[in-house]
Structures are given as structure tokens and as C-alpha cells.
Amino acid sequence: MINDYFKLSYISFKNRGLRSWLTVLGILIGIAAVISLIGLGEGLRFAISSQFSFLSTDTLTVQASGLNAGPPGTGVIKPLKDYYVKDIENIKGVETAFGRIIEDTKIEFNDKIDFTFAANIPEGKKRKDMERVIGLEAEKGRMLKDSDIDKVLLGNDYGKEDKMGRAINPGDKVLVQSKKFDVIGLLKKKGNFIIDNSIIINEKELKDLFNVNDTYDIIIAKVPNRNEMSLVKERIEKYLRKERDVKEGEEDFTVQSPQQTLKNIDATLFAVQIFIYVIAGISIIVGGIGISNTMYTSILERTKQIGIMKSIGAKNKDIFTLFLIESGLLGFLGGLIGILFGIGIAYALIFIGKLFLESELLKVKISFALILGSLLFSFIIGSIAGILPAIQASKLKPVDALRYAK
């Protein structure tokens, strides 16, 4: 019996031809918008999350706020002082703290130039603290030592041939800000675009190279007891308010954990996704109205058919089920094609974005649950749109239907 319903629905689709395709257009556009934009949004969320995964979950990051035209913590009006590191390290609950300097720079190799970031690595015990907290390990060569002079450690991406025309290996020489350095090693890939494309230099050499005196761009504090994270954060904020002479609520700095940063980003992306859902929802509702209109028209066109079916024994529920399945399939068809279009649009946008921006951050993440949910939702919308027409069709009396039909 169910097979007969689907066969009759297929015949109806075929007979209506172009009108059937125009009917599903609204739902198609809505579902395509949902799939492409949500897929891009989830891909962006995953990519951003991976950028913070290099930091331990037991760290607090201190940054000065204000004007910023470069990497995190740089280009601010009132940067962090170097003595903050020692003072923060003495705050109760902090195990260790170290400062980070991040500078825009250029690197030259194989007659090619790349613009990237140079970052410091501290001396002595702090060197190991930083390597452990950030998770720095050498994939080729070795890590920097305190005694190293005119030597650099490069991010993993410099080991790729397409980066500088040929892969850079330990032992090669590069120019950083026109000064010659020996490459001592390449870092393991972290999935973080700053670290994977960075140049690591011993702190004293980096300060001399970029004329940095007594400031840091970022201070990272390790808090071994995660239950005290909020309390330690308050202590650091209290200290910084006093040192920078600002009142509570007027801070020119931020103290955040990686989880808190991700939570803020998630909240922003969620707000954007809600907007997307609303826009797509409007399109889907318009599509549902289109289906409802088509089904009403179909009743008028098939009045004689309904009369014949009823005269040979079809019951009201059979007519109702037929029209309900037909409208549901219209929604399903729109959803299915919309999913294919949405996936295609998402990957096309990623391809264009990577072509122009040359960024590996751009990704698409479309889950099976999103696809299944979109199909189910489009079928339900189509079915709901067809309920009233189906009821009207089922209530037609055989004699009246046959008399009305020409």
C-alpha cells in the first residue's frame, strides 16, 4: 500500500514538471544556506579551537589591551612591563610565569621572502617551563640552548617545499631582518598558524634585533591547581590594576584562560549561527507556503482523480495519506538538493578563500547529524505544509468531485 502512495506521488511530480522544481526552490535555498553557513561556522570554530590547543589548560594569559594591529599583545598603547613576570610569579597559586615577545618580521631564503612572526624563548629554567607549557618539541635538529648565538628554530611549515621554494633543514642559513642566522631545528607541527610559521630566537638576541627594552607582549602564568584558577585570576587582576593605576571596570589589560577565550568565541559564533538559522528559517517557511499552494492547486487539477479513487473504495485516510506523503516528498526533495548545493557552496567558498587569503584556517565541518537533521526537517516542513490541503482533498465527496471535474 505504501509503495502505491509513492508511485502515485512520483507520477504527480512527473506530470507537474517544472512547477514541482519551482515549488521546492524555497526549501532548497533555506537548507542550502543552513548546510553551507553552519558547515563553514563549525569549521571556523574547529579551526579557532585548534589555535588555542597548544596552551595547557592550567594557564592564564595576560595581555595589554588597546590599539592592536599585529599579533596578540602587540601594538598596544601601554605594554606589559618585564618586571610584571617576577611579581606575578610571586602571587599565591602561580607556579611559574614567563613573558613572550612577538614581533612582525621577514625571513629570506632561497631568494624568496616571507613575512611572519619572531618570538622569544627565555633563558635558564624558564626555557624548559615555556617549552613544556606551550608544548614545543623539535621534529628535526634540536631545540635552542642558552649558549646558542645567531641560531634560530623555525616552525614546521618552513620544512615544506612550497613555503620558500624548497624545504628548509637544520644547517641551512636564513636572513631574519637582514641578519644571518643558522637554522638549528624545526618544530613539530602544532596546528597553530603562528607557531607553525614562527621564528624562535633566544630572548636576548631577539631584544637586540628588534630593539625591545623592558616590555612583553604576553605573560603566561601556570596555575597547577585548576580549582584555584578563578581566585588566582582575581589576584593577578588586582595586582595589575594597582601597577597600571586603573580602577576596576576600566582595565587596560585582560587575564584569561584558553577555555575562557574559547567560550567567548563560541558565544560569538553561536550568535552568528542564530542569525543564520533565522534567515534560513524564513526561506524554509516561504518554501513551505509554496508547497501548500502547489498542493491546493493539485487538488483542483485532480478533483476527478480523487472522485474516481473514492468511487472505487478509497477512504478519506487514503486520500489524506497520499497528499501528505506527496507534500512531504516535495520538502524532502528540496532538502536533499539543498544539502548537495550547500556542501558545494561551502567547499567552493573555502577554495576561493584559500586561493586569495592563503590561510589553512579556513575549513568546512559538516556532520552526519546536520545532514540527517536537515533532511528530516525539510520532510516535516513539507508534510506540515500539506496537512490542510490533504484534509481538504480527503473531505471531497465522490459525487461532488465527479460532477465538479470537467
Secondary structure, DSSP 8 states (H G I E B T S, - for coil): -HHHHHHHHHHHHHHHTHHHHHHTHHHHHHHHHHHHHHHHHHHHHHHHHHHHTTS-TTEEEEEE-S---SSTT-S-SS-EETHHHHHHHTSTT--EEEEE-EEEEEEEETTEEEEEEEEEE-STHHHHHHHHHHT--EEEE----TT--SEEEE-GGGGSHHHHSS---TT-EEEETTEEEEEEEEE---S-HHHHTEEEEEHHHHHHHHT--SEESEEEEE-S-GGGHHHHHHHHHHHHHHHHT--TT--SEEEE-HHHHHHHHHHHHHHHHHHHHHHHHHHHHHHHHHHHHHHHHHHHHTHHHHHHHHHTT--HHHHHHHHHHHHHHHHHHHHHHHHHHHHHHHHHHHHHHHHHH--TT------HHHHHHHHHHHHHHHHHHHHHHHHHHHT--HHHHHHH--
